[in-house]
Amino acid sequence: MEERPAEHATAVATPPVQDGSGGRPLSPPPPPGEPAIWSRNFRYYFVARSAGLLSWAMLPVAVAAGLLIDGYGLGAAGYAMAFLVAPFAGLVLFGGVLADRFTARRMMIVADLANLTAHVLLALLFLHGIDDLWQLYALLVVAGTANALFQPGASSTVPLVSRDVQGANGVLRTSEAITGLGGPALAGVLVGFGSTGWVMVISAVAYGTSAICLYVLRLGTVPAPPPGESLWSDLAVGWREFRARSWLWGVIVIWMFYAVLSWGPQLSVAAGVIVPEHGARSFGLINAALGAGTVIGGLLAIGFKPQRPLAAGAVAMLAYPLYPLGIVLGLPVWVLAAAQVAVGAGIGVWGVMWATSVQTQVPGEMLNRIHAYEVAGSVGMYPIGSALAGPAVGAFGTDRVLLIGVVVSFLTAAALLAARPIRTLRRVPDRR
Protein backbone atom coordinates (compact mmCIF):
# COMPACT_ATOMS: atom_id res chain seq x y z
CA MET A 1 0.00 0.00 0.00
CA GLU A 2 1.33 3.43 -0.89
CA GLU A 3 2.41 5.49 2.09
CA ARG A 4 1.20 9.03 2.60
CA PRO A 5 3.97 11.57 3.27
CA ALA A 6 4.87 11.65 6.95
CA GLU A 7 4.07 14.95 8.64
CA HIS A 8 5.22 16.18 12.01
CA ALA A 9 2.34 16.31 14.46
CA THR A 10 3.15 19.89 15.33
CA ALA A 11 3.78 21.20 11.84
CA VAL A 12 1.98 24.32 10.72
CA ALA A 13 -1.49 23.28 9.58
CA THR A 14 -3.78 24.81 7.03
CA PRO A 15 -7.14 26.20 8.16
CA PRO A 16 -9.41 25.46 9.83
CA VAL A 17 -7.74 25.44 13.23
CA GLN A 18 -8.91 25.50 16.80
CA ASP A 19 -7.47 27.50 19.62
CA GLY A 20 -5.92 24.90 21.92
CA SER A 21 -5.70 27.48 24.69
CA GLY A 22 -9.46 27.45 25.12
CA GLY A 23 -10.22 30.83 23.57
CA ARG A 24 -7.35 32.86 25.07
CA PRO A 25 -4.92 34.66 22.75
CA LEU A 26 -2.36 32.29 21.26
CA SER A 27 0.93 32.15 23.15
CA PRO A 28 4.16 33.35 21.51
CA PRO A 29 6.82 30.84 20.40
CA PRO A 30 8.77 29.25 23.28
CA PRO A 31 11.71 31.37 24.44
CA PRO A 32 15.14 30.20 23.21
CA GLY A 33 16.19 29.08 26.68
CA GLU A 34 13.10 26.94 27.39
CA PRO A 35 13.97 23.32 28.26
CA ALA A 36 13.33 20.72 25.56
CA ILE A 37 11.32 18.56 27.99
CA TRP A 38 10.51 20.39 31.21
CA SER A 39 8.84 23.44 29.70
CA ARG A 40 6.12 25.27 31.62
CA ASN A 41 3.41 23.45 29.67
CA PHE A 42 5.00 20.04 30.16
CA ARG A 43 5.35 20.52 33.92
CA TYR A 44 1.61 21.20 34.20
CA TYR A 45 0.80 18.34 31.85
CA PHE A 46 3.06 15.97 33.78
CA VAL A 47 1.22 16.75 37.03
CA ALA A 48 -2.15 16.34 35.32
CA ARG A 49 -1.24 13.03 33.72
CA SER A 50 0.39 11.61 36.85
CA ALA A 51 -2.62 12.52 38.98
CA GLY A 52 -5.00 10.84 36.54
CA LEU A 53 -2.83 7.73 36.26
CA LEU A 54 -2.66 7.40 40.04
CA SER A 55 -6.45 7.58 40.34
CA TRP A 56 -7.00 5.11 37.53
CA ALA A 57 -4.53 2.66 39.12
CA MET A 58 -6.28 2.87 42.50
CA LEU A 59 -9.84 2.46 41.27
CA PRO A 60 -10.02 -1.28 40.33
CA VAL A 61 -8.28 -2.39 43.53
CA ALA A 62 -10.38 -0.13 45.74
CA VAL A 63 -13.69 -1.16 44.17
CA ALA A 64 -12.97 -4.90 44.07
CA ALA A 65 -11.54 -5.04 47.60
CA GLY A 66 -14.24 -2.73 48.96
CA LEU A 67 -16.99 -4.94 47.56
CA LEU A 68 -15.44 -8.09 49.02
CA ILE A 69 -14.99 -6.47 52.44
CA ASP A 70 -18.62 -5.32 52.37
CA GLY A 71 -19.72 -8.92 51.86
CA TYR A 72 -20.33 -8.99 48.12
CA GLY A 73 -18.94 -11.93 46.18
CA LEU A 74 -16.47 -12.26 43.36
CA GLY A 75 -19.34 -12.03 40.90
CA ALA A 76 -20.14 -8.48 41.96
CA ALA A 77 -16.47 -7.51 41.71
CA GLY A 78 -16.27 -9.03 38.22
CA TYR A 79 -19.38 -7.17 37.05
CA ALA A 80 -17.92 -3.95 38.49
CA MET A 81 -14.76 -4.32 36.40
CA ALA A 82 -16.86 -5.07 33.31
CA PHE A 83 -18.92 -1.90 33.81
CA LEU A 84 -15.68 0.06 34.18
CA VAL A 85 -13.77 -1.36 31.21
CA ALA A 86 -16.56 -1.96 28.66
CA PRO A 87 -17.47 1.75 28.14
CA PHE A 88 -13.78 2.56 27.69
CA ALA A 89 -13.27 -0.12 25.05
CA GLY A 90 -16.54 0.69 23.29
CA LEU A 91 -16.35 4.48 23.25
CA VAL A 92 -12.65 5.30 22.85
CA LEU A 93 -13.09 5.64 19.05
CA PHE A 94 -15.72 8.33 19.55
CA GLY A 95 -13.42 9.94 22.11
CA GLY A 96 -10.85 10.34 19.35
CA VAL A 97 -13.38 11.96 16.99
CA LEU A 98 -14.61 14.36 19.69
CA ALA A 99 -11.05 15.29 20.67
CA ASP A 100 -10.21 16.18 17.06
CA ARG A 101 -13.45 18.14 16.75
CA PHE A 102 -13.41 20.09 20.04
CA THR A 103 -9.66 19.88 20.89
CA ALA A 104 -8.11 17.24 23.10
CA ARG A 105 -7.56 19.70 25.92
CA ARG A 106 -11.25 20.54 26.25
CA MET A 107 -12.26 16.89 26.13
CA MET A 108 -9.69 15.96 28.78
CA ILE A 109 -10.96 18.69 31.10
CA VAL A 110 -14.56 17.51 30.57
CA ALA A 111 -13.42 13.94 31.30
CA ASP A 112 -11.61 15.02 34.47
CA LEU A 113 -14.67 16.89 35.73
CA ALA A 114 -16.87 13.88 35.00
CA ASN A 115 -14.43 11.65 36.88
CA LEU A 116 -14.30 14.11 39.77
CA THR A 117 -18.09 14.03 40.06
CA ALA A 118 -18.23 10.23 39.78
CA HIS A 119 -15.57 9.76 42.46
CA VAL A 120 -17.24 12.15 44.88
CA LEU A 121 -20.44 10.10 44.50
CA LEU A 122 -18.46 6.86 44.83
CA ALA A 123 -16.95 8.19 48.05
CA LEU A 124 -20.40 8.95 49.44
CA LEU A 125 -21.62 5.53 48.32
CA PHE A 126 -18.85 3.61 50.07
CA LEU A 127 -18.86 5.81 53.18
CA HIS A 128 -22.65 5.50 53.54
CA GLY A 129 -22.83 1.85 52.50
CA ILE A 130 -23.95 0.35 49.19
CA ASP A 131 -27.69 -0.32 49.18
CA ASP A 132 -28.11 -1.10 45.48
CA LEU A 133 -25.29 -2.32 43.28
CA TRP A 134 -26.76 -0.61 40.21
CA GLN A 135 -25.71 2.73 41.71
CA LEU A 136 -22.09 1.57 41.85
CA TYR A 137 -22.25 0.11 38.35
CA ALA A 138 -23.72 3.34 36.94
CA LEU A 139 -20.92 5.43 38.44
CA LEU A 140 -18.30 3.04 37.08
CA VAL A 141 -19.85 3.44 33.62
CA VAL A 142 -19.38 7.20 33.99
CA ALA A 143 -15.74 6.69 35.01
CA GLY A 144 -15.08 4.33 32.09
CA THR A 145 -16.74 6.71 29.64
CA ALA A 146 -14.73 9.63 31.00
CA ASN A 147 -11.49 7.72 30.45
CA ALA A 148 -12.56 6.92 26.88
CA LEU A 149 -12.94 10.67 26.31
CA PHE A 150 -9.59 11.41 27.96
CA GLN A 151 -7.31 8.75 26.45
CA PRO A 152 -6.96 9.96 22.83
CA GLY A 153 -5.90 13.42 23.95
CA ALA A 154 -3.39 12.01 26.42
CA SER A 155 -1.22 11.00 23.48
CA SER A 156 -1.85 13.89 21.08
CA THR A 157 -1.07 16.57 23.68
CA VAL A 158 2.53 15.44 24.20
CA PRO A 159 3.89 17.02 20.98
CA LEU A 160 2.17 20.28 21.92
CA VAL A 161 3.83 20.62 25.33
CA SER A 162 7.40 19.49 24.67
CA ARG A 163 9.97 19.97 21.92
CA ASP A 164 11.63 16.64 22.81
CA VAL A 165 8.66 14.32 22.20
CA GLN A 166 10.56 11.09 22.88
CA GLY A 167 12.11 12.43 26.06
CA ALA A 168 8.70 13.58 27.25
CA ASN A 169 7.25 10.14 26.52
CA GLY A 170 10.07 8.57 28.50
CA VAL A 171 9.24 10.74 31.50
CA LEU A 172 5.51 9.99 31.19
CA ARG A 173 6.17 6.26 30.81
CA THR A 174 8.22 6.37 34.01
CA SER A 175 5.41 8.17 35.81
CA GLU A 176 2.92 5.59 34.51
CA ALA A 177 5.04 2.76 35.89
CA ILE A 178 5.48 4.43 39.29
CA THR A 179 1.79 5.24 39.69
CA GLY A 180 0.95 1.73 38.48
CA LEU A 181 3.03 0.39 41.35
CA GLY A 182 2.04 2.90 44.02
CA GLY A 183 -1.65 3.31 43.21
CA PRO A 184 -2.79 -0.26 43.90
CA ALA A 185 -0.56 -0.45 46.99
CA LEU A 186 -2.00 2.78 48.42
CA ALA A 187 -5.55 1.68 47.63
CA GLY A 188 -4.95 -1.71 49.24
CA VAL A 189 -3.62 -0.16 52.43
CA LEU A 190 -6.51 2.30 52.74
CA VAL A 191 -9.14 -0.35 51.99
CA GLY A 192 -7.49 -2.60 54.58
CA PHE A 193 -8.21 0.08 57.15
CA GLY A 194 -11.84 0.22 56.03
CA SER A 195 -11.38 3.46 54.09
CA THR A 196 -12.58 2.65 50.58
CA GLY A 197 -14.49 5.92 50.54
CA TRP A 198 -11.31 7.88 51.26
CA VAL A 199 -9.61 6.28 48.26
CA MET A 200 -12.38 7.84 46.18
CA VAL A 201 -11.84 11.19 47.92
CA ILE A 202 -8.13 11.10 47.03
CA SER A 203 -9.04 10.21 43.44
CA ALA A 204 -11.53 13.07 43.23
CA VAL A 205 -8.86 15.52 44.43
CA ALA A 206 -6.43 14.10 41.86
CA TYR A 207 -8.91 14.56 39.02
CA GLY A 208 -9.61 18.10 40.16
CA THR A 209 -5.87 18.80 40.16
CA SER A 210 -5.59 17.36 36.66
CA ALA A 211 -8.42 19.55 35.35
CA ILE A 212 -6.83 22.70 36.82
CA CYS A 213 -3.40 21.87 35.35
CA LEU A 214 -4.90 21.22 31.92
CA TYR A 215 -6.89 24.46 32.09
CA VAL A 216 -3.78 26.58 32.64
CA LEU A 217 -1.90 25.10 29.67
CA ARG A 218 -1.01 27.68 27.03
CA LEU A 219 -1.17 25.94 23.67
CA GLY A 220 -1.05 27.31 20.17
CA THR A 221 -3.33 26.51 17.24
CA VAL A 222 -4.49 22.92 16.92
CA PRO A 223 -5.58 21.51 13.52
CA ALA A 224 -9.28 20.64 13.30
CA PRO A 225 -11.42 18.60 10.89
CA PRO A 226 -13.41 20.54 8.26
CA PRO A 227 -16.65 21.98 9.69
CA GLY A 228 -20.00 20.42 8.90
CA GLU A 229 -18.82 16.81 8.87
CA SER A 230 -20.73 14.22 10.89
CA LEU A 231 -19.18 12.08 13.64
CA TRP A 232 -19.45 9.03 11.39
CA SER A 233 -17.73 10.87 8.56
CA ASP A 234 -14.89 11.93 10.87
CA LEU A 235 -14.60 8.33 12.07
CA ALA A 236 -14.43 7.07 8.47
CA VAL A 237 -11.73 9.62 7.59
CA GLY A 238 -9.73 8.49 10.61
CA TRP A 239 -10.03 4.88 9.46
CA ARG A 240 -8.78 5.77 5.96
CA GLU A 241 -5.81 7.61 7.44
CA PHE A 242 -5.10 4.66 9.73
CA ARG A 243 -5.17 2.20 6.80
CA ALA A 244 -2.95 4.48 4.71
CA ARG A 245 0.03 3.93 7.03
CA SER A 246 1.22 0.34 6.68
CA TRP A 247 3.73 0.68 9.53
CA LEU A 248 0.88 1.74 11.83
CA TRP A 249 -1.73 -0.89 11.05
CA GLY A 250 1.03 -3.47 10.69
CA VAL A 251 2.07 -3.02 14.30
CA ILE A 252 -1.56 -3.19 15.46
CA VAL A 253 -2.26 -6.41 13.55
CA ILE A 254 0.85 -8.04 15.01
CA TRP A 255 -0.05 -6.74 18.46
CA MET A 256 -3.56 -8.21 18.27
CA PHE A 257 -2.15 -11.74 17.98
CA TYR A 258 0.36 -11.00 20.74
CA ALA A 259 -2.37 -9.67 23.07
CA VAL A 260 -4.64 -12.70 22.60
CA LEU A 261 -2.02 -15.47 22.65
CA SER A 262 0.71 -14.14 24.96
CA TRP A 263 0.12 -10.89 26.85
CA GLY A 264 -3.55 -11.47 27.72
CA PRO A 265 -3.32 -14.94 29.30
CA GLN A 266 0.02 -14.47 31.05
CA LEU A 267 -1.02 -12.73 34.29
CA SER A 268 -3.67 -15.21 35.38
CA VAL A 269 -1.73 -18.27 34.18
CA ALA A 270 1.41 -17.09 35.99
CA ALA A 271 -0.61 -16.44 39.15
CA GLY A 272 -1.99 -19.98 38.96
CA VAL A 273 1.57 -21.34 39.09
CA ILE A 274 3.42 -18.90 41.35
CA VAL A 275 0.84 -18.25 44.10
CA PRO A 276 0.32 -21.94 45.07
CA GLU A 277 4.06 -22.68 44.93
CA HIS A 278 5.60 -19.49 46.35
CA GLY A 279 2.75 -17.48 47.88
CA ALA A 280 0.95 -14.25 47.08
CA ARG A 281 3.78 -12.09 48.43
CA SER A 282 6.24 -13.60 45.97
CA PHE A 283 3.80 -13.00 43.14
CA GLY A 284 3.43 -9.39 44.24
CA LEU A 285 7.22 -9.01 44.37
CA ILE A 286 7.58 -10.40 40.86
CA ASN A 287 4.99 -7.97 39.49
CA ALA A 288 6.63 -5.10 41.37
CA ALA A 289 9.85 -6.05 39.58
CA LEU A 290 7.99 -5.64 36.28
CA GLY A 291 7.04 -2.10 37.30
CA ALA A 292 10.61 -1.35 38.34
CA GLY A 293 11.84 -2.58 34.97
CA THR A 294 9.31 -0.36 33.18
CA VAL A 295 10.68 2.62 35.11
CA ILE A 296 14.21 1.69 33.97
CA GLY A 297 13.01 1.36 30.36
CA GLY A 298 11.30 4.73 30.48
CA LEU A 299 14.41 6.40 31.86
CA LEU A 300 16.64 4.73 29.27
CA ALA A 301 14.35 5.86 26.45
CA ILE A 302 14.62 9.53 27.45
CA GLY A 303 18.13 9.78 26.01
CA PHE A 304 18.28 6.77 23.68
CA LYS A 305 17.17 8.09 20.28
CA PRO A 306 17.83 5.58 17.49
CA GLN A 307 17.23 6.57 13.88
CA ARG A 308 14.85 3.61 13.50
CA PRO A 309 12.81 3.72 16.71
CA LEU A 310 10.37 0.87 16.01
CA ALA A 311 13.21 -1.46 15.06
CA ALA A 312 14.99 -0.60 18.31
CA GLY A 313 11.77 -1.11 20.27
CA ALA A 314 11.24 -4.50 18.64
CA VAL A 315 14.73 -5.58 19.70
CA ALA A 316 13.91 -4.51 23.27
CA MET A 317 10.76 -6.67 23.14
CA LEU A 318 12.95 -9.77 22.70
CA ALA A 319 13.27 -9.75 26.50
CA TYR A 320 9.56 -10.57 26.92
CA PRO A 321 9.84 -14.41 26.63
CA LEU A 322 12.26 -14.58 29.59
CA TYR A 323 9.54 -14.50 32.26
CA PRO A 324 7.10 -17.15 30.96
CA LEU A 325 10.02 -19.38 30.00
CA GLY A 326 11.40 -19.03 33.54
CA ILE A 327 8.04 -20.16 34.98
CA VAL A 328 8.01 -23.24 32.75
CA LEU A 329 11.59 -24.09 33.80
CA GLY A 330 10.65 -23.74 37.49
CA LEU A 331 13.27 -21.07 38.23
CA PRO A 332 13.44 -19.53 41.73
CA VAL A 333 11.55 -16.36 42.60
CA TRP A 334 14.58 -14.07 42.51
CA VAL A 335 15.40 -15.20 38.96
CA LEU A 336 11.80 -14.65 37.88
CA ALA A 337 11.92 -11.18 39.43
CA ALA A 338 15.15 -10.42 37.55
CA ALA A 339 13.51 -11.63 34.35
CA GLN A 340 10.58 -9.30 34.99
CA VAL A 341 12.94 -6.35 35.38
CA ALA A 342 14.35 -7.13 31.93
CA VAL A 343 10.83 -7.61 30.52
CA GLY A 344 9.68 -4.31 32.03
CA ALA A 345 12.68 -2.47 30.61
CA GLY A 346 11.93 -3.88 27.16
CA ILE A 347 8.26 -2.93 27.40
CA GLY A 348 9.21 0.55 28.60
CA VAL A 349 11.56 1.15 25.68
CA TRP A 350 9.05 -0.21 23.15
CA GLY A 351 6.22 1.89 24.61
CA VAL A 352 8.21 5.12 24.31
CA MET A 353 9.40 4.34 20.77
CA TRP A 354 5.88 3.47 19.65
CA ALA A 355 4.16 6.46 21.25
CA THR A 356 6.76 8.86 19.89
CA SER A 357 6.50 7.41 16.37
CA VAL A 358 2.72 7.80 16.32
CA GLN A 359 2.82 11.32 17.76
CA THR A 360 5.48 12.59 15.35
CA GLN A 361 4.51 10.77 12.14
CA VAL A 362 0.76 11.44 12.14
CA PRO A 363 -0.67 14.91 11.28
CA GLY A 364 -2.09 16.74 14.27
CA GLU A 365 -5.63 16.94 12.84
CA MET A 366 -5.77 13.11 12.66
CA LEU A 367 -3.78 12.14 15.74
CA ASN A 368 -6.63 11.72 18.22
CA ARG A 369 -8.69 9.51 15.91
CA ILE A 370 -5.74 7.37 14.89
CA HIS A 371 -4.66 6.97 18.52
CA ALA A 372 -8.20 5.83 19.32
CA TYR A 373 -8.02 3.16 16.60
CA GLU A 374 -4.63 2.14 17.96
CA VAL A 375 -5.98 1.69 21.51
CA ALA A 376 -9.11 -0.13 20.34
CA GLY A 377 -7.12 -2.51 18.16
CA SER A 378 -4.32 -3.40 20.57
CA VAL A 379 -5.46 -2.93 24.16
CA GLY A 380 -8.98 -4.02 23.22
CA MET A 381 -7.73 -7.55 22.49
CA TYR A 382 -6.19 -8.03 25.94
CA PRO A 383 -9.50 -8.97 27.68
CA ILE A 384 -10.07 -11.67 25.07
CA GLY A 385 -6.72 -13.27 25.81
CA SER A 386 -7.34 -12.97 29.53
CA ALA A 387 -10.79 -14.56 29.24
CA LEU A 388 -9.38 -17.46 27.20
CA ALA A 389 -6.63 -18.22 29.74
CA GLY A 390 -8.75 -20.55 31.90
CA PRO A 391 -10.24 -22.62 29.06
CA ALA A 392 -6.82 -22.82 27.36
CA VAL A 393 -5.14 -24.17 30.52
CA GLY A 394 -7.96 -26.68 30.91
CA ALA A 395 -7.54 -27.86 27.32
CA PHE A 396 -3.77 -27.76 26.87
CA GLY A 397 -2.18 -27.47 30.32
CA THR A 398 -0.32 -24.63 32.01
CA ASP A 399 3.14 -25.29 30.60
CA ARG A 400 1.87 -25.54 27.03
CA VAL A 401 -0.07 -22.26 27.30
CA LEU A 402 3.00 -20.51 28.71
CA LEU A 403 5.21 -21.99 25.97
CA ILE A 404 2.76 -20.77 23.33
CA GLY A 405 3.15 -17.32 24.91
CA VAL A 406 6.94 -17.65 24.72
CA VAL A 407 6.85 -18.55 21.03
CA VAL A 408 4.26 -15.89 20.14
CA SER A 409 6.13 -13.13 21.98
CA PHE A 410 9.36 -14.07 20.17
CA LEU A 411 7.52 -14.16 16.84
CA THR A 412 5.99 -10.76 17.66
CA ALA A 413 9.42 -9.15 17.91
CA ALA A 414 10.57 -11.06 14.82
CA ALA A 415 7.53 -9.95 12.82
CA LEU A 416 8.07 -6.31 13.82
CA LEU A 417 11.65 -6.55 12.57
CA ALA A 418 10.71 -8.47 9.42
CA ALA A 419 8.04 -5.99 8.25
CA ARG A 420 9.91 -3.44 6.14
CA PRO A 421 7.60 -0.41 6.76
CA ILE A 422 7.97 -0.96 10.52
CA ARG A 423 11.67 -1.78 10.54
CA THR A 424 12.69 1.14 8.30
CA LEU A 425 10.51 3.90 9.79
CA ARG A 426 12.87 6.74 10.68
CA ARG A 427 12.74 9.09 13.61
CA VAL A 428 11.44 12.61 13.15
CA PRO A 429 14.08 15.06 14.48
CA ASP A 430 13.32 17.01 17.63
CA ARG A 431 12.06 20.56 17.23
CA ARG A 432 14.65 23.24 17.78
Salt bridges, closest charged atoms under 4 A:
ASP100 OD2 - ARG369 NE 2.74
ASP164 OD2 - LYS305 NZ 2.65
GLU176 OE1 - ARG173 NH1 3.88
ASP234 OD2 - ARG101 NH2 2.55
GLU241 OE2 - ARG4 NH1 3.55
GLU241 OE1 - ARG245 NH1 2.87
GLU277 OE1 - HIS278 NE2 3.79
GLU374 OE1 - HIS371 ND1 2.89
ASP430 OD2 - LYS305 NZ 2.85
ASP430 OD1 - ARG427 NH1 3.55
